[in-house]
Amino acid sequence: MIRKPIAKGYKDEDYPPIPTRTNRFMRKFWPYQIIRFFVLNLKIMRIIVGGHS
């Protein structure tokens, strides 16, 4: 007799975290996104300029 593996339910750790209300707001808040865009660009430019000197 062949036994089939028993299917078990998923644990809570298997699911992705649900973003909070504040987190969802900040993703859509365009002034914050513009600031983050320039901060990221400054970080990238620092890496590029540092590699060329």
C-alpha positions as CSV (number, residue, x, y, z in Angstrom):
1,M,0.0,0.0,0.0
2,I,1.4,3.4,-1.0
3,R,0.9,6.3,1.4
4,K,0.3,9.8,0.1
5,P,2.0,12.7,1.9
6,I,-0.4,14.6,4.1
7,A,-0.9,18.1,2.9
8,K,-0.4,20.6,5.7
9,G,-1.6,24.2,5.8
10,Y,0.8,27.1,5.4
11,K,2.3,28.8,8.4
12,D,2.0,32.6,9.0
13,E,5.7,33.0,8.2
14,D,5.0,31.7,4.6
15,Y,2.9,34.8,3.7
16,P,4.4,38.2,2.8
17,P,4.0,41.0,5.4
18,I,1.0,43.3,4.9
19,P,2.0,47.0,4.5
20,T,0.7,49.3,7.1
21,R,-1.6,52.2,6.3
22,T,1.2,54.7,6.7
23,N,3.4,52.6,4.4
24,R,0.8,52.5,1.7
25,F,0.3,56.3,2.0
26,M,4.0,57.0,1.7
27,R,4.3,54.9,-1.4
28,K,1.7,57.2,-3.1
29,F,2.7,60.5,-1.6
30,W,4.5,62.2,-4.5
31,P,6.4,64.9,-2.5
32,Y,8.1,62.1,-0.5
33,Q,8.8,60.1,-3.6
34,I,10.5,63.1,-5.2
35,I,12.8,63.5,-2.2
36,R,13.6,59.8,-2.2
37,F,14.3,59.9,-5.9
38,F,16.9,62.7,-5.5
39,V,18.5,61.0,-2.4
40,L,18.9,57.8,-4.4
41,N,20.4,59.7,-7.3
42,L,22.8,61.4,-5.0
43,K,23.9,58.1,-3.6
44,I,24.4,56.6,-7.1
45,M,26.4,59.7,-8.2
46,R,28.7,59.5,-5.2
47,I,29.5,55.9,-6.2
48,I,30.1,56.8,-9.8
49,V,32.2,59.9,-9.0
50,G,34.2,58.0,-6.4
51,G,35.0,55.2,-8.9
52,H,36.3,57.7,-11.5
53,S,38.9,59.5,-9.3
